[in-house]
């Protein structure tokens, strides 16, 4: 997995750590994402609206990548008000699309409450923001 572009206020390396952790949690149920090593993610700053959002292709897009090799597989829009739980659930949601699932095939928030407790114990939102911003 590679964050190919990050224009959000969040630290790229810290986000990558969080995303790898979420993948590790989901892989206990779904197995390792076959194209995890080649997954491309773009993270953007959410300027309008308070809610974070995301978008991902359903399944592996290796065949399409030959035509659209510079496009990411997943987009996430985050602002500094986005909670740590929301970031984790949003990434988990979009990751489920990468596994090949459509909305009707899984819960909107795929992480269990014990996953969120584990994430909140391991990650801190202030650290994800680089400690520079008040929220």
C-alpha positions as semicolon CSV with decimal commas, in nm:
position;residue;x (nm);y (nm);z (nm)
1;X;0,000;0,000;0,000
2;X;0,125;0,342;-0,090
3;X;-0,018;0,685;-0,023
4;X;0,067;0,841;-0,358
5;X;-0,055;1,190;-0,270
6;X;-0,153;1,352;0,059
7;X;-0,285;1,708;0,062
8;X;-0,457;1,669;0,399
9;X;-0,331;1,803;0,732
10;X;-0,246;1,448;0,844
11;X;0,108;1,309;0,853
12;X;0,155;1,060;0,567
13;X;0,371;0,811;0,760
14;X;0,134;0,809;1,059
15;X;-0,169;0,759;0,831
16;X;0,011;0,471;0,661
17;X;0,067;0,311;1,002
18;X;-0,303;0,345;1,084
19;X;-0,409;0,207;0,746
20;X;-0,173;-0,092;0,781
21;X;-0,317;-0,159;1,126
22;X;-0,676;-0,150;0,994
23;X;-0,578;-0,387;0,712
24;X;-0,422;-0,619;0,968
25;X;-0,745;-0,619;1,170
26;X;-0,967;-0,688;0,869
27;X;-0,730;-0,948;0,727
28;X;-0,803;-1,170;1,028
29;X;-1,153;-1,217;0,882
30;X;-1,106;-1,150;0,511
31;X;-0,751;-1,269;0,453
32;X;-0,474;-1,047;0,326
33;X;-0,582;-0,821;0,040
34;X;-0,421;-0,986;-0,266
35;X;-0,317;-0,653;-0,419
36;X;-0,221;-0,483;-0,088
37;X;0,136;-0,415;-0,205
38;X;0,016;-0,231;-0,517
39;X;-0,280;-0,046;-0,359
40;X;-0,257;0,329;-0,431
41;X;-0,431;0,578;-0,202
42;X;-0,482;0,952;-0,234
43;X;-0,570;1,153;0,078
44;X;-0,715;1,501;0,037
45;X;-0,812;1,782;0,268
46;X;-1,190;1,806;0,306
47;X;-1,261;2,175;0,250
48;X;-1,639;2,181;0,234
49;X;-1,863;1,995;0,472
50;X;-1,778;1,843;0,806
51;X;-1,800;1,477;0,717
52;X;-1,509;1,275;0,584
53;X;-1,574;1,082;0,266
54;X;-1,409;0,825;0,046
55;X;-1,428;0,636;-0,279
56;X;-1,268;0,312;-0,398
57;X;-1,285;0,082;-0,695
58;X;-1,454;-0,252;-0,627
59;X;-1,198;-0,531;-0,645
60;X;-0,853;-0,534;-0,799
61;X;-0,805;-0,279;-1,075
62;X;-0,479;-0,414;-1,219
63;X;-0,630;-0,448;-1,566
64;X;-0,765;-0,095;-1,566
65;X;-0,435;0,035;-1,426
66;X;-0,271;-0,021;-1,764
67;X;-0,500;0,251;-1,900
68;X;-0,518;0,464;-1,587
69;X;-0,182;0,388;-1,422
70;X;-0,156;0,723;-1,244
71;X;-0,499;0,708;-1,082
72;X;-0,529;0,585;-0,725
73;X;-0,737;0,284;-0,623
74;X;-0,887;0,477;-0,331
75;X;-0,955;0,840;-0,238
76;X;-1,016;0,971;0,113
77;X;-1,116;1,326;0,206
78;X;-1,039;1,417;0,567
79;X;-1,045;1,737;0,767
80;X;-0,889;1,812;1,102
81;X;-1,223;1,761;1,281
82;X;-1,251;1,401;1,160
83;X;-1,231;1,164;1,458
84;X;-0,979;0,883;1,475
85;X;-1,265;0,631;1,480
86;X;-1,419;0,787;1,167
87;X;-1,086;0,777;0,980
88;X;-1,038;0,410;1,070
89;X;-1,396;0,313;0,980
90;X;-1,382;0,511;0,654
91;X;-1,058;0,343;0,549
92;X;-1,200;0,004;0,651
93;X;-1,514;0,075;0,447
94;X;-1,318;0,164;0,135
95;X;-1,084;-0,131;0,192
96;X;-1,385;-0,363;0,185
97;X;-1,459;-0,229;-0,164
98;X;-1,100;-0,317;-0,259
99;X;-1,171;-0,670;-0,139
100;X;-1,451;-0,677;-0,396
101;X;-1,757;-0,616;-0,178
102;X;-2,046;-0,390;-0,270
103;X;-2,243;-0,187;-0,013
104;X;-2,517;-0,447;0,030
105;X;-2,259;-0,714;0,118
106;X;-2,117;-0,561;0,437
107;X;-2,184;-0,314;0,718
108;X;-2,112;0,054;0,657
109;X;-1,866;0,051;0,949
110;X;-1,679;-0,280;0,912
111;X;-1,460;-0,252;1,223
112;X;-1,587;-0,404;1,548
113;X;-1,591;-0,203;1,874
114;X;-1,288;-0,395;2,005
115;X;-1,095;-0,293;1,692
116;X;-1,169;0,074;1,767
117;X;-1,054;0,033;2,128
118;X;-0,729;-0,120;2,001
119;X;-0,680;0,163;1,748
120;X;-0,747;0,435;2,007
121;X;-0,493;0,271;2,241
122;X;-0,227;0,260;1,970
123;X;-0,286;0,586;1,779
124;X;-0,345;0,945;1,884
125;X;-0,518;1,198;1,663
126;X;-0,285;1,479;1,770
127;X;0,008;1,266;1,657
128;X;-0,164;1,190;1,324
129;X;-0,197;1,564;1,273
130;X;0,171;1,602;1,350
131;X;0,089;1,774;1,681
132;X;0,068;2,111;1,504
133;X;-0,303;2,172;1,499
134;X;-0,563;2,224;1,766
135;X;-0,890;2,041;1,711
